[in-house]
Amino acid sequence: MDNDTRFPALSGGEVIVGKYRGRERSQLNKAIVIVTNFRLLIRWKATICGCVNRSSYSSIILDSIDRIDET
């Protein structure tokens, strides 16, 4: 992992499967998503007033997702 995707330690046997990044057009907000074999880890990073960064983290256990509809 790089400095932009710091998450709490992975649990035993957890392996990173993929890493994805996205940004708003304004470039002020971005999301980094890491998919492991157990969880979906999401980090939202926002730039406030052009110089202050704020981050929040989410974790979703893949077994808790019942259905994904593709459109």
Buried (B, 14 or more C-beta within 10 A) or exposed (E): EEEEBEBEEBEEEEEBEEBEEEEEEEEEBBBBBBBBEBBBBBBEBEBEEEEEEEEEEEEEEEEEEEEEEEE
